[in-house]
Each structure stands twice: as structure tokens, then as C-alpha cells.
Amino acid sequence: MKCRSCCALGSVALAILALPSASATEYQLVPPRSVGTQGAQSTWIVDRADNICGLDDPKMLSKPAKIDYETLLGATAEMKKIKDDRIDPNSPQGIQLRQSAATRVQAAAERVRVSGGYCSVWKAIRHRDGRTIPDITDSVKAQL
């Protein structure tokens, strides 16, 4: 007696094998598009790894801000401890302190983003037309 799942899989495999082979010229593959952004091209030049908080899709940006991340990271208590206590940044304690510092910067940036009405905060961001992007480093530093 055969189980139903094996028979069903066998039937599907035979059905697939019975399909006529298609060449690349017969079918055109169309990449999927996001809802609401059909045909829209981003005018923002970003690397998603540079996103601190907020929207990370460049097509969705309306009012982004930027920060000097390294300056803010260095202003945290955790990074000062690494420097003052001469903790190896690659040691487990150094890695933990750096992660805590990054979390502190992200939380402060999120508070400033919300209060300032920004859609996102970035380490680096540019616009194709050369417009100025607000730098909120000082506001975020005040939150640390």
C-alpha cells in the first residue's frame, strides 16, 4: 500500500516533466515591484547599512537626516570606558561595550528623529540633485 503523500508528489513530478520546455525567448521574466512604488526610482543615494533608524528603503524617504556616527559613538560613556580603561576593543568586554554604545546612539537618534519629524537617520546619505540634508549630530549628542 502506498502512502498518499508519495503518490501525490509523484504525480506532481510527472506533471512537471510533461510540461513543454520553454526557451528564454518565449517568456519574459519581470522582477517583482513594491506596492505603491511602481516605476518610481530613488533619487536618494544611500547604503542600507548606513541606516541608524527609521525607513531604510530609499524610495520611501521624504525627510531624512544624517549624523556623524563616529563622533556620537565616541561621546558615549561606553566608548570613554574603553579608552580610559584601555580595554581591547576586540575582547569580549570591548565588543559588549561597543554594542552598548551603538544601542545608546541608536536610541538617542530615534528620539530626535521622532521629535524632529524626520523619516529616517543615516550615517551617510546624498540626494541626486545635491540638496542639503539636515545634520542632527548635536541634537543627538545632547540626548546621550
N, CA, C and O atoms as a GROMACS GRO file, in nm:
protein
  576
    1MET      N    1   0.084  -0.118   0.000
    1MET     CA    2   0.000   0.000   0.000
    1MET      C    3   0.089   0.124   0.000
    1MET      O    4   0.182   0.134   0.079
    2LYS      N    5   0.060   0.216  -0.087
    2LYS     CA    6   0.138   0.338  -0.098
    2LYS      C    7   0.077   0.448  -0.013
    2LYS      O    8  -0.045   0.454   0.006
    3CYS      N    9   0.164   0.536   0.038
    3CYS     CA   10   0.110   0.649   0.114
    3CYS      C   11   0.066   0.757   0.017
    3CYS      O   12   0.115   0.764  -0.096
    4ARG      N   13  -0.025   0.840   0.059
    4ARG     CA   14  -0.083   0.941  -0.028
    4ARG      C   15   0.016   1.051  -0.062
    4ARG      O   16   0.014   1.104  -0.174
    5SER      N   17   0.103   1.088   0.033
    5SER     CA   18   0.195   1.199   0.007
    5SER      C   19   0.296   1.161  -0.102
    5SER      O   20   0.330   1.244  -0.186
    6CYS      N   21   0.344   1.037  -0.102
    6CYS     CA   22   0.439   0.995  -0.205
    6CYS      C   23   0.371   0.991  -0.342
    6CYS      O   24   0.430   1.034  -0.442
    7CYS      N   25   0.250   0.941  -0.346
    7CYS     CA   26   0.177   0.935  -0.473
    7CYS      C   27   0.150   1.075  -0.526
    7CYS      O   28   0.161   1.101  -0.646
    8ALA      N   29   0.114   1.163  -0.435
    8ALA     CA   30   0.084   1.299  -0.477
    8ALA      C   31   0.210   1.366  -0.531
    8ALA      O   32   0.205   1.435  -0.633
    9LEU      N   33   0.323   1.346  -0.465
    9LEU     CA   34   0.449   1.404  -0.513
    9LEU      C   35   0.489   1.344  -0.647
    9LEU      O   36   0.539   1.415  -0.734
   10GLY      N   37   0.468   1.215  -0.662
   10GLY     CA   38   0.500   1.151  -0.789
   10GLY      C   39   0.416   1.206  -0.903
   10GLY      O   40   0.465   1.224  -1.014
   11SER      N   41   0.289   1.233  -0.875
   11SER     CA   42   0.200   1.290  -0.977
   11SER      C   43   0.245   1.430  -1.016
   11SER      O   44   0.242   1.466  -1.134
   12VAL      N   45   0.286   1.509  -0.917
   12VAL     CA   46   0.332   1.645  -0.945
   12VAL      C   47   0.460   1.640  -1.028
   12VAL      O   48   0.477   1.718  -1.122
   13ALA      N   49   0.549   1.550  -0.992
   13ALA     CA   50   0.675   1.539  -1.066
   13ALA      C   51   0.648   1.499  -1.211
   13ALA      O   52   0.711   1.553  -1.302
   14LEU      N   53   0.557   1.407  -1.234
   14LEU     CA   54   0.525   1.367  -1.370
   14LEU      C   55   0.460   1.481  -1.447
   14LEU      O   56   0.487   1.499  -1.566
   15ALA      N   57   0.376   1.558  -1.380
   15ALA     CA   58   0.310   1.671  -1.445
   15ALA      C   59   0.413   1.775  -1.487
   15ALA      O   60   0.401   1.835  -1.594
   16ILE      N   61   0.512   1.797  -1.404
   16ILE     CA   62   0.617   1.894  -1.436
   16ILE      C   63   0.700   1.844  -1.553
   16ILE      O   64   0.734   1.922  -1.643
   17LEU      N   65   0.734   1.716  -1.553
   17LEU     CA   66   0.813   1.660  -1.662
   17LEU      C   67   0.736   1.664  -1.794
   17LEU      O   68   0.797   1.672  -1.901
   18ALA      N   69   0.604   1.658  -1.787
   18ALA     CA   70   0.522   1.656  -1.908
   18ALA      C   71   0.507   1.795  -1.970
   18ALA      O   72   0.463   1.807  -2.084
   19LEU      N   73   0.543   1.901  -1.894
   19LEU     CA   74   0.531   2.036  -1.949
   19LEU      C   75   0.630   2.055  -2.064
   19LEU      O   76   0.741   2.003  -2.059
   20PRO      N   77   0.590   2.130  -2.166
   20PRO     CA   78   0.684   2.155  -2.276
   20PRO      C   79   0.796   2.246  -2.226
   20PRO      O   80   0.774   2.334  -2.142
   21SER      N   81   0.916   2.224  -2.277
   21SER     CA   82   1.028   2.308  -2.234
   21SER      C   83   1.012   2.446  -2.297
   21SER      O   84   0.966   2.461  -2.410
   22ALA      N   85   1.050   2.547  -2.220
   22ALA     CA   86   1.036   2.685  -2.267
   22ALA      C   87   1.173   2.746  -2.285
   22ALA      O   88   1.262   2.728  -2.201
   23SER      N   89   1.190   2.816  -2.392
   23SER     CA   90   1.317   2.886  -2.412
   23SER      C   91   1.305   3.025  -2.353
   23SER      O   92   1.194   3.070  -2.323
   24ALA      N   93   1.417   3.092  -2.335
   24ALA     CA   94   1.418   3.225  -2.274
   24ALA      C   95   1.344   3.327  -2.359
   24ALA      O   96   1.298   3.429  -2.307
   25THR      N   97   1.331   3.301  -2.489
   25THR     CA   98   1.263   3.398  -2.576
   25THR      C   99   1.112   3.386  -2.568
   25THR      O  100   1.041   3.479  -2.607
   26GLU      N  101   1.061   3.275  -2.518
   26GLU     CA  102   0.917   3.256  -2.512
   26GLU      C  103   0.854   3.331  -2.394
   26GLU      O  104   0.741   3.377  -2.404
   27TYR      N  105   0.927   3.342  -2.284
   27TYR     CA  106   0.873   3.405  -2.164
   27TYR      C  107   0.964   3.519  -2.121
   27TYR      O  108   1.087   3.510  -2.131
   28GLN      N  109   0.902   3.624  -2.073
   28GLN     CA  110   0.980   3.738  -2.024
   28GLN      C  111   0.964   3.742  -1.873
   28GLN      O  112   0.852   3.749  -1.822
   29LEU      N  113   1.076   3.737  -1.802
   29LEU     CA  114   1.072   3.743  -1.658
   29LEU      C  115   1.068   3.890  -1.615
   29LEU      O  116   1.148   3.971  -1.660
   30VAL      N  117   0.973   3.921  -1.529
   30VAL     CA  118   0.956   4.058  -1.481
   30VAL      C  119   0.984   4.058  -1.331
   30VAL      O  120   0.920   3.982  -1.258
   31PRO      N  121   1.078   4.141  -1.284
   31PRO     CA  122   1.106   4.143  -1.141
   31PRO      C  123   0.987   4.200  -1.064
   31PRO      O  124   0.917   4.288  -1.113
   32PRO      N  125   0.964   4.149  -0.942
   32PRO     CA  126   0.852   4.200  -0.863
   32PRO      C  127   0.876   4.344  -0.820
   32PRO      O  128   0.990   4.385  -0.801
   33ARG      N  129   0.768   4.420  -0.806
   33ARG     CA  130   0.778   4.560  -0.763
   33ARG      C  131   0.703   4.578  -0.633
   33ARG      O  132   0.608   4.504  -0.604
   34SER      N  133   0.745   4.674  -0.556
   34SER     CA  134   0.676   4.704  -0.431
   34SER      C  135   0.546   4.776  -0.462
   34SER      O  136   0.538   4.852  -0.558
   35VAL      N  137   0.447   4.753  -0.380
   35VAL     CA  138   0.319   4.819  -0.396
   35VAL      C  139   0.338   4.968  -0.371
   35VAL      O  140   0.400   5.006  -0.271
   36GLY      N  141   0.287   5.051  -0.457
   36GLY     CA  142   0.295   5.196  -0.438
   36GLY      C  143   0.419   5.260  -0.495
   36GLY      O  144   0.428   5.383  -0.497
   37THR      N  145   0.516   5.182  -0.541
   37THR     CA  146   0.638   5.241  -0.594
   37THR      C  147   0.660   5.197  -0.739
   37THR      O  148   0.773   5.198  -0.787
   38GLN      N  149   0.555   5.160  -0.806
   38GLN     CA  150   0.570   5.113  -0.942
   38GLN      C  151   0.628   5.223  -1.030
   38GLN      O  152   0.571   5.332  -1.041
   39GLY      N  153   0.739   5.193  -1.091
   39GLY     CA  154   0.803   5.287  -1.181
   39GLY      C  155   0.883   5.395  -1.109
   39GLY      O  156   0.952   5.474  -1.174
   40ALA      N  157   0.875   5.400  -0.978
   40ALA     CA  158   0.947   5.504  -0.902
   40ALA      C  159   1.094   5.466  -0.889
   40ALA      O  160   1.127   5.351  -0.858
   41GLN      N  161   1.179   5.562  -0.911
   41GLN     CA  162   1.321   5.540  -0.892
   41GLN      C  163   1.367   5.629  -0.779
   41GLN      O  164   1.322   5.743  -0.765
   42SER      N  165   1.457   5.576  -0.698
   42SER     CA  166   1.506   5.653  -0.585
   42SER      C  167   1.600   5.762  -0.631
   42SER      O  168   1.687   5.741  -0.716
   43THR      N  169   1.582   5.880  -0.574
   43THR     CA  170   1.673   5.989  -0.601
   43THR      C  171   1.771   6.006  -0.485
   43THR      O  172   1.858   6.093  -0.489
   44TRP      N  173   1.757   5.922  -0.384
   44TRP     CA  174   1.847   5.922  -0.270
   44TRP      C  175   1.959   5.822  -0.292
   44TRP      O  176   1.934   5.711  -0.339
   45ILE      N  177   2.080   5.860  -0.260
   45ILE     CA  178   2.196   5.772  -0.275
   45ILE      C  179   2.238   5.730  -0.135
   45ILE      O  180   2.294   5.809  -0.059
   46VAL      N  181   2.210   5.604  -0.102
   46VAL     CA  182   2.236   5.552   0.031
   46VAL      C  183   2.287   5.409   0.024
   46VAL      O  184   2.275   5.341  -0.078
   47ASP      N  185   2.345   5.366   0.135
   47ASP     CA  186   2.378   5.226   0.157
   47ASP      C  187   2.294   5.184   0.277
   47ASP      O  188   2.305   5.245   0.383
   48ARG      N  189   2.212   5.084   0.262
   48ARG     CA  190   2.121   5.046   0.370
   48ARG      C  191   2.194   5.015   0.500
   48ARG      O  192   2.136   5.026   0.608
   49ALA      N  193   2.320   4.976   0.492
   49ALA     CA  194   2.399   4.950   0.613
   49ALA      C  195   2.423   5.078   0.692
   49ALA      O  196   2.456   5.072   0.811
   50ASP      N  197   2.408   5.194   0.629
   50ASP     CA  198   2.428   5.323   0.696
   50ASP      C  199   2.303   5.372   0.768
   50ASP      O  200   2.307   5.479   0.829
   51ASN      N  201   2.195   5.299   0.762
   51ASN     CA  202   2.071   5.341   0.828
   51ASN      C  203   2.083   5.319   0.978
   51ASN      O  204   2.122   5.212   1.023
   52ILE      N  205   2.050   5.422   1.054
   52ILE     CA  206   2.053   5.414   1.201
   52ILE      C  207   1.914   5.380   1.253
   52ILE      O  208   1.898   5.288   1.333
   53CYS      N  209   1.814   5.452   1.207
   53CYS     CA  210   1.677   5.426   1.249
   53CYS      C  211   1.581   5.486   1.147
   53CYS      O  212   1.619   5.569   1.064
   54GLY      N  213   1.456   5.443   1.154
   54GLY     CA  214   1.355   5.492   1.060
   54GLY      C  215   1.354   5.410   0.931
   54GLY      O  216   1.403   5.298   0.928
   55LEU      N  217   1.298   5.468   0.827
   55LEU     CA  218   1.285   5.399   0.699
   55LEU      C  219   1.422   5.366   0.640
   55LEU      O  220   1.515   5.446   0.651
   56ASP      N  221   1.434   5.249   0.579
   56ASP     CA  222   1.561   5.214   0.515
   56ASP      C  223   1.547   5.190   0.364
   56ASP      O  224   1.645   5.155   0.298
   57ASP      N  225   1.427   5.210   0.310
   57ASP     CA  226   1.405   5.196   0.167
   57ASP      C  227   1.419   5.335   0.103
   57ASP      O  228   1.337   5.423   0.130
   58PRO      N  229   1.520   5.356   0.019
   58PRO     CA  230   1.542   5.489  -0.038
   58PRO      C  231   1.424   5.543  -0.118
   58PRO      O  232   1.411   5.664  -0.132
   59LYS      N  233   1.339   5.457  -0.172
   59LYS     CA  234   1.223   5.501  -0.249
   59LYS      C  235   1.115   5.563  -0.159
   59LYS      O  236   1.028   5.636  -0.207
   60MET      N  237   1.121   5.534  -0.030
   60MET     CA  238   1.018   5.579   0.062
   60MET      C  239   1.058   5.705   0.140
   60MET      O  240   0.976   5.759   0.214
   61LEU      N  241   1.180   5.752   0.125
   61LEU     CA  242   1.229   5.865   0.204
   61LEU      C  243   1.164   5.996   0.164
   61LEU      O  244   1.142   6.023   0.046
   62SER      N  245   1.133   6.077   0.264
   62SER     CA  246   1.076   6.209   0.239
   62SER      C  247   1.153   6.319   0.311
   62SER      O  248   1.176   6.426   0.254
   63LYS      N  249   1.193   6.294   0.435
   63LYS     CA  250   1.264   6.394   0.513
   63LYS      C  251   1.370   6.324   0.601
   63LYS      O  252   1.352   6.313   0.722
   64PRO      N  253   1.479   6.279   0.539
   64PRO     CA  254   1.583   6.210   0.617
   64PRO      C  255   1.677   6.310   0.684
   64PRO      O  256   1.680   6.429   0.650
   65ALA      N  257   1.754   6.260   0.779
   65ALA     CA  258   1.857   6.339   0.846
   65ALA      C  259   1.983   6.254   0.852
   65ALA      O  260   1.979   6.133   0.832
   66LYS      N  261   2.097   6.320   0.880
   66LYS     CA  262   2.221   6.245   0.891
   66LYS      C  263   2.290   6.282   1.021
   66LYS      O  264   2.261   6.385   1.082
   67ILE      N  265   2.384   6.195   1.062
   67ILE     CA  266   2.462   6.218   1.183
   67ILE      C  267   2.607   6.181   1.157
   67ILE      O  268   2.638   6.108   1.063
   68ASP      N  269   2.696   6.233   1.241
   68ASP     CA  270   2.836   6.191   1.241
   68ASP      C  271   2.845   6.078   1.342
   68ASP      O  272   2.863   6.102   1.462
   69TYR      N  273   2.833   5.957   1.294
   69TYR     CA  274   2.820   5.839   1.380
   69TYR      C  275   2.943   5.818   1.469
   69TYR      O  276   2.928   5.792   1.588
   70GLU      N  277   3.060   5.830   1.413
   70GLU     CA  278   3.182   5.805   1.491
   70GLU      C  279   3.197   5.906   1.605
   70GLU      O  280   3.241   5.871   1.714
   71THR      N  281   3.161   6.032   1.580
   71THR     CA  282   3.165   6.134   1.684
   71THR      C  283   3.069   6.099   1.796
   71THR      O  284   3.104   6.108   1.914
   72LEU      N  285   2.948   6.059   1.761
   72LEU     CA  286   2.848   6.023   1.861
   72LEU      C  287   2.889   5.898   1.938
   72LEU      O  288   2.870   5.891   2.060
   73LEU      N  289   2.944   5.800   1.868
   73LEU     CA  290   2.989   5.679   1.934
   73LEU      C  291   3.097   5.712   2.036
   73LEU      O  292   3.096   5.660   2.148
   74GLY      N  293   3.191   5.798   1.998
   74GLY     CA  294   3.298   5.838   2.088
   74GLY      C  295   3.251   5.918   2.207
   74GLY      O  296   3.322   5.927   2.307
   75ALA      N  297   3.133   5.978   2.199
   75ALA     CA  298   3.080   6.059   2.308
   75ALA      C  299   3.005   5.977   2.412
   75ALA      O  300   2.961   6.031   2.513
   76THR      N  301   2.988   5.847   2.389
   76THR     CA  302   2.915   5.764   2.484
   76THR      C  303   3.005   5.724   2.601
   76THR      O  304   3.127   5.720   2.589
   77ALA      N  305   2.941   5.693   2.713
   77ALA     CA  306   3.014   5.650   2.833
   77ALA      C  307   3.088   5.519   2.808
   77ALA      O  308   3.196   5.496   2.862
   78GLU      N  309   3.028   5.434   2.727
   78GLU     CA  310   3.090   5.303   2.700
   78GLU      C  311   3.220   5.317   2.623
   78GLU      O  312   3.319   5.252   2.657
   79MET      N  313   3.222   5.401   2.522
   79MET     CA  314   3.345   5.418   2.443
   79MET      C  315   3.451   5.493   2.525
   79MET      O  316   3.571   5.468   2.509
   80LYS      N  317   3.408   5.583   2.613
   80LYS     CA  318   3.504   5.650   2.701
   80LYS      C  319   3.567   5.551   2.797
   80LYS      O  320   3.686   5.561   2.828
   81LYS      N  321   3.487   5.454   2.844
   81LYS     CA  322   3.538   5.350   2.933
   81LYS      C  323   3.642   5.264   2.861
   81LYS      O  324   3.746   5.230   2.919
   82ILE      N  325   3.616   5.229   2.736
   82ILE     CA  326   3.712   5.150   2.657
   82ILE      C  327   3.844   5.225   2.647
   82ILE      O  328   3.952   5.167   2.663
   83LYS      N  329   3.834   5.354   2.621
   83LYS     CA  330   3.955   5.435   2.605
   83LYS      C  331   4.027   5.456   2.738
   83LYS      O  332   4.148   5.436   2.748
   84ASP      N  333   3.952   5.497   2.840
   84ASP     CA  334   4.013   5.527   2.970
   84ASP      C  335   4.073   5.405   3.038
   84ASP      O  336   4.180   5.412   3.098
   85ASP      N  337   4.004   5.292   3.029
   85ASP     CA  338   4.050   5.169   3.094
   85ASP      C  339   4.138   5.084   3.004
   85ASP      O  340   4.182   4.976   3.041
   86ARG      N  341   4.164   5.135   2.885
   86ARG     CA  342   4.249   5.065   2.786
   86ARG      C  343   4.202   4.921   2.763
   86ARG      O  344   4.280   4.826   2.766
   87ILE      N  345   4.072   4.909   2.739
   87ILE     CA  346   4.011   4.779   2.711
   87ILE      C  347   4.031   4.748   2.563
   87ILE      O  348   4.008   4.834   2.478
   88ASP      N  349   4.073   4.627   2.534
   88ASP     CA  350   4.091   4.585   2.395
   88ASP      C  351   3.953   4.583   2.327
   88ASP      O  352   3.865   4.510   2.371
   89PRO      N  353   3.934   4.662   2.220
   89PRO     CA  354   3.803   4.666   2.153
   89PRO      C  355   3.760   4.531   2.096
   89PRO      O  356   3.641   4.510   2.072
   90ASN      N  357   3.855   4.439   2.075
   90ASN     CA  358   3.822   4.308   2.019
   90ASN      C  359   3.800   4.202   2.126
   90ASN      O  360   3.769   4.088   2.094
   91SER      N  361   3.816   4.240   2.252
   91SER     CA  362   3.790   4.146   2.361
   91SER      C  363   3.639   4.135   2.381
   91SER      O  364   3.564   4.221   2.334
   92PRO      N  365   3.595   4.032   2.451
   92PRO     CA  366   3.450   4.020   2.476
   92PRO      C  367   3.392   4.144   2.546
   92PRO      O  368   3.283   4.190   2.511
   93GLN      N  369   3.465   4.197   2.644
   93GLN     CA  370   3.416   4.316   2.713
   93GLN      C  371   3.414   4.437   2.620
   93GLN      O  372   3.320   4.516   2.625
   94GLY      N  373   3.515   4.452   2.535
   94GLY     CA  374   3.520   4.562   2.440
   94GLY      C  375   3.407   4.555   2.338
   94GLY      O  376   3.346   4.657   2.304
   95ILE      N  377   3.380   4.436   2.290
   95ILE     CA  378   3.272   4.416   2.194
   95ILE      C  379   3.137   4.448   2.259
   95ILE      O  380   3.052   4.513   2.199
   96GLN      N  381   3.119   4.403   2.382
   96GLN     CA  382   2.994   4.430   2.453
   96GLN      C  383   2.976   4.579   2.478
   96GLN      O  384   2.866   4.631   2.462
   97LEU      N  385   3.083   4.648   2.517
   97LEU     CA  386   3.074   4.792   2.541
   97LEU      C  387   3.044   4.869   2.412
   97LEU      O  388   2.965   4.963   2.413
   98ARG      N  389   3.108   4.828   2.302
   98ARG     CA  390   3.083   4.896   2.175
   98ARG      C  391   2.938   4.876   2.131
   98ARG      O  392   2.875   4.969   2.081
   99GLN      N  393   2.885   4.756   2.149
   99GLN     CA  394   2.746   4.729   2.113
   99GLN      C  395   2.651   4.813   2.199
   99GLN      O  396   2.550   4.865   2.149
  100SER      N  397   2.682   4.826   2.326
  100SER     CA  398   2.601   4.910   2.414
  100SER      C  399   2.605   5.056   2.370
  100SER      O  400   2.504   5.126   2.374
  101ALA      N  401   2.723   5.101   2.328
  101ALA     CA  402   2.737   5.238   2.279
  101ALA      C  403   2.654   5.259   2.152
  101ALA      O  404   2.587   5.361   2.137
  102ALA      N  405   2.658   5.162   2.061
  102ALA     CA  406   2.582   5.170   1.936
  102ALA      C  407   2.432   5.173   1.965
  102ALA      O  408   2.357   5.247   1.901
  103THR      N  409   2.387   5.093   2.062
  103THR     CA  410   2.246   5.092   2.100
  103THR      C  411   2.206   5.226   2.161
  103THR      O  412   2.097   5.275   2.135
  104ARG      N  413   2.295   5.284   2.241
  104ARG     CA  414   2.267   5.414   2.302
  104ARG      C  415   2.253   5.523   2.195
  104ARG      O  416   2.164   5.608   2.203
  105VAL      N  417   2.342   5.522   2.095
  105VAL     CA  418   2.335   5.620   1.986
  105VAL      C  419   2.207   5.600   1.906
  105VAL      O  420   2.141   5.697   1.870
  106GLN      N  421   2.172   5.476   1.878
  106GLN     CA  422   2.051   5.448   1.802
  106GLN      C  423   1.926   5.497   1.876
  106GLN      O  424   1.837   5.556   1.814
  107ALA      N  425   1.919   5.474   2.005
  107ALA     CA  426   1.804   5.517   2.084
  107ALA      C  427   1.793   5.670   2.087
  107ALA      O  428   1.684   5.725   2.075
  108ALA      N  429   1.906   5.737   2.103
  108ALA     CA  430   1.906   5.884   2.105
  108ALA      C  431   1.866   5.938   1.967
  108ALA      O  432   1.790   6.035   1.958
  109ALA      N  433   1.916   5.876   1.861
  109ALA     CA  434   1.881   5.919   1.725
  109ALA      C  435   1.732   5.899   1.698
  109ALA      O  436   1.669   5.981   1.632
  110GLU      N  437   1.677   5.792   1.750
  110GLU     CA  438   1.533   5.765   1.732
  110GLU      C  439   1.450   5.872   1.802
  110GLU      O  440   1.350   5.917   1.748
  111ARG      N  441   1.491   5.912   1.922
  111ARG     CA  442   1.417   6.017   1.994
  111ARG      C  443   1.420   6.148   1.915
  111ARG      O  444   1.317   6.216   1.903
  112VAL      N  445   1.536   6.185   1.862
  112VAL     CA  446   1.548   6.308   1.785
  112VAL      C  447   1.472   6.297   1.653
  112VAL      O  448   1.410   6.393   1.609
  113ARG      N  449   1.475   6.180   1.591
  113ARG     CA  450   1.403   6.158   1.465
  113ARG      C  451   1.254   6.182   1.484
  113ARG      O  452   1.191   6.253   1.406
  114VAL      N  453   1.198   6.124   1.588
  114VAL     CA  454   1.055   6.137   1.614
  114VAL      C  455   1.020   6.282   1.648
  114VAL      O  456   0.924   6.337   1.594
  115SER      N  457   1.096   6.343   1.737
  115SER     CA  458   1.064   6.480   1.779
  115SER      C  459   1.085   6.582   1.667
  115SER      O  460   1.018   6.685   1.663
  116GLY      N  461   1.179   6.553   1.575
  116GLY     CA  462   1.206   6.645   1.465
  116GLY      C  463   1.124   6.618   1.340
  116GLY      O  464   1.132   6.695   1.244
  117GLY      N  465   1.047   6.511   1.340
  117GLY     CA  466   0.963   6.479   1.225
  117GLY      C  467   1.041   6.423   1.106
  117GLY      O  468   0.996   6.436   0.992
  118TYR      N  469   1.156   6.362   1.130
  118TYR     CA  470   1.236   6.303   1.023
  118TYR      C  471   1.187   6.161   0.995
  118TYR      O  472   1.140   6.092   1.085
  119CYS      N  473   1.200   6.118   0.870
  119CYS     CA  474   1.156   5.984   0.834
  119CYS      C  475   1.263   5.880   0.867
  119CYS      O  476   1.232   5.762   0.888
  120SER      N  477   1.390   5.923   0.871
  120SER     CA  478   1.499   5.830   0.898
  120SER      C  479   1.626   5.907   0.933
  120SER      O  480   1.636   6.027   0.910
  121VAL      N  481   1.722   5.833   0.991
  121VAL     CA  482   1.852   5.890   1.026
  121VAL      C  483   1.959   5.798   0.967
  121VAL      O  484   1.950   5.676   0.978
  122TRP      N  485   2.060   5.860   0.904
  122TRP     CA  486   2.163   5.787   0.831
  122TRP      C  487   2.302   5.831   0.872
  122TRP      O  488   2.323   5.945   0.915
  123LYS      N  489   2.399   5.739   0.859
  123LYS     CA  490   2.541   5.774   0.875
  123LYS      C  491   2.587   5.855   0.754
  123LYS      O  492   2.662   5.952   0.768
  124ALA      N  493   2.541   5.815   0.638
  124ALA     CA  494   2.577   5.884   0.513
  124ALA      C  495   2.458   5.877   0.419
  124ALA      O  496   2.398   5.771   0.401
  125ILE      N  497   2.425   5.990   0.358
  125ILE     CA  498   2.314   5.997   0.263
  125ILE      C  499   2.335   6.118   0.174
  125ILE      O  500   2.380   6.223   0.218
  126ARG      N  501   2.301   6.101   0.045
  126ARG     CA  502   2.308   6.212  -0.051
  126ARG      C  503   2.184   6.208  -0.138
  126ARG      O  504   2.114   6.107  -0.146
  127HIS      N  505   2.159   6.320  -0.203
  127HIS     CA  506   2.048   6.328  -0.298
  127HIS      C  507   2.107   6.361  -0.435
  127HIS      O  508   2.205   6.434  -0.445
  128ARG      N  509   2.047   6.307  -0.538
  128ARG     CA  510   2.099   6.329  -0.674
  128ARG      C  511   2.101   6.475  -0.714
  128ARG      O  512   2.188   6.518  -0.790
  129ASP      N  513   2.006   6.553  -0.664
  129ASP     CA  514   2.002   6.695  -0.702
  129ASP      C  515   2.092   6.782  -0.614
  129ASP      O  516   2.097   6.904  -0.633
  130GLY      N  517   2.163   6.722  -0.518
  130GLY     CA  518   2.259   6.794  -0.436
  130GLY      C  519   2.200   6.869  -0.318
  130GLY      O  520   2.270   6.948  -0.255
  131ARG      N  521   2.073   6.846  -0.288
  131ARG     CA  522   2.010   6.919  -0.177
  131ARG      C  523   2.081   6.888  -0.044
  131ARG      O  524   2.144   6.784  -0.028
  132THR      N  525   2.068   6.980   0.049
  132THR     CA  526   2.130   6.967   0.180
  132THR      C  527   2.043   6.880   0.270
  132THR      O  528   1.921   6.898   0.277
  133ILE      N  529   2.107   6.787   0.337
  133ILE     CA  530   2.038   6.700   0.431
  133ILE      C  531   2.072   6.750   0.571
  133ILE      O  532   2.189   6.768   0.603
  134PRO      N  533   1.971   6.772   0.656
  134PRO     CA  534   1.997   6.823   0.790
  134PRO      C  535   2.088   6.730   0.871
  134PRO      O  536   2.069   6.608   0.872
  135ASP      N  537   2.186   6.789   0.939
  135ASP     CA  538   2.276   6.715   1.027
  135ASP      C  539   2.227   6.735   1.169
  135ASP      O  540   2.226   6.847   1.220
  136ILE      N  541   2.186   6.626   1.234
  136ILE     CA  542   2.129   6.635   1.368
  136ILE      C  543   2.225   6.581   1.475
  136ILE      O  544   2.181   6.543   1.583
  137THR      N  545   2.354   6.579   1.445
  137THR     CA  546   2.453   6.526   1.536
  137THR      C  547   2.447   6.594   1.672
  137THR      O  548   2.449   6.527   1.775
  138ASP      N  549   2.439   6.727   1.674
  138ASP     CA  550   2.439   6.800   1.802
  138ASP      C  551   2.314   6.767   1.884
  138ASP      O  552   2.324   6.752   2.006
  139SER      N  553   2.200   6.756   1.821
  139SER     CA  554   2.077   6.721   1.892
  139SER      C  555   2.084   6.581   1.951
  139SER      O  556   2.040   6.558   2.064
  140VAL      N  557   2.140   6.487   1.876
  140VAL     CA  558   2.153   6.350   1.924
  140VAL      C  559   2.255   6.346   2.038
  140VAL      O  560   2.235   6.276   2.138
  141LYS      N  561   2.364   6.421   2.024
  141LYS     CA  562   2.468   6.424   2.128
  141LYS      C  563   2.409   6.476   2.259
  141LYS      O  564   2.448   6.430   2.366
  142ALA      N  565   2.318   6.571   2.252
  142ALA     CA  566   2.254   6.625   2.372
  142ALA      C  567   2.166   6.518   2.440
  142ALA      O  568   2.145   6.524   2.561
  143GLN      N  569   2.118   6.423   2.364
  143GLN     CA  570   2.035   6.315   2.419
  143GLN      C  571   2.117   6.205   2.486
  143GLN      O  572   2.064   6.126   2.565
  144LEU      N  573   2.247   6.201   2.454
  144LEU     CA  574   2.333   6.098   2.513
  144LEU      C  575   2.359   6.133   2.656
  144LEU      O  576   2.430   6.060   2.726
   0.00000   0.00000   0.00000
